[in-house]
Amino acid sequence: MHDLSGFQRDLLYVISGMDRPSGQEAKERLEEYIDGDINHGRLYPNLDTLVTKEYVEKGPIDRRTNYYAITERGENQIRERREWEKAQISVES
């Protein structure tokens, strides 16, 4: 997952927590976290990157709307990232 931007990682996390969201649904969920607006020119190229890297699959809902779903490769990338993060953080109680 080192090859993703922070925005792309956030999109991947959002998609992994939803059941085949549309791009708009993923955008709305991410906007709740970042507390701001995400325009289509930023959203869809980044979703396409996740699809190209095979972290997310894309399919039709209807003629104008696609769904996005995390792939096994995407799940593995999240798992590996979380393990790496855990190893980097030293928390003392």
Secondary structure by P-SEA (a helix, b strand, c coil): cccccaaaaaaaaaaaacccccaaaaaaaaaaaacccccccccaaaaaaaaaaccbbbbbccccbbbbbbcaaaaaaaaaaaaaaaaaccccc
